[in-house]
Amino acid sequence: MMERTLRAVFKKSGVKRAHAHKFRHTLATELLGQGATCEDVADILGNSPAIIRKHYAKWSAARQARIDSLMEAVHSGTSWAHRELVPVSHRKIN
């Protein structure tokens, strides 16, 4: 049933050679680009973090921008917490 439904959706979408695996890769890449960890994506896709790193954690513009932000934060003395750059002077100390 699910296969038939997906086939109908893919046909209607107009995406050439569409199949569930293609969208799985897109989801993984988008999640990583948004800042999800390999562990997060592994939980979502039902894989191990090693598999995610091997197959999905390739270069992308979004992921590179996030990595650049991380490196800039380290260089400028700010902390990259909760996906936002937080100046060291504003961090709470527990």
N, C-alpha and C positions, 0 to 999 in steps of 0.2 A: 504494500500500500504506500509506504513512505517513498519508495523508489519511483513509483508511478507519479506521485504528487510532485516530487522534485523534478522529474523529467518534464512534466507539464510546465512548471515554473521556469525551468531553464530554457525551454523552447520559446516561451512567451517573452523572456528577457532579451532574446536576440544575441546573447553572449555565445560566441563560437566555441565549440568543444567544451561547453560548460559542464561541470560535474562538481559534486560536493567537495572533493579534495581541493579544487581550485579556490573555493571560497574559504576553506579552512586555512589555507596559506595566507590569504588576504587578511583574515581575522587575526591570525598570529602576528603578522607583520604590523598591522595597525595597532594592536595592543602593545607591542614592544615599542613602537614609535611614540605612543602616548605615555610611556614610562612604566608600563607593567614589567615586572621582573620575569625572568625565565621560569621561576617557580610558579608565579601567578598564571602564566600562559600554559604551563604544563598541567596545572590543576584544571584549567578550563578545557583543554583539549584531551586530557586523559593520557598524557605522555610523561616522560621523565624530563627534568630540566636539561639533561645532557642531549636528549633528542631535539629539544627546542633550540638549544644553542647550535647544534649541528645543521638543522634543516631550515630554521626560520630566523635566526638572529644574524642574518646577513646585513650588509650595509643598506640603509635607506636614508633619504634626506631628513625625515623626521627624527629618526634615531640618532643620526649624526648631529643634528641641532641640539638634541637633549644632552648628548655627550659633550658637545662644545660648551653648553651652559654649565655643566658640571665642572669642567676644567677651568672655566672663567671664574666660577665661584671659589674654587680652591686657590686660584692665583690672586683673587681680589680680597680674600679673607672673609668671604660670606659663606653661609652654610646652605646647602641644597637640601632642605627638609620639606617633606610633604609636597613634593613637586613644585615648590616655589623657592625662589632665592630669598633667604632671610638673612639680613645683616647680622654678623656675630653679636653686635651690641644689643640686638633685640631678641636673642635666644633666651629661653627660660632655662634655668639650671635647676634640676630636681634634687 
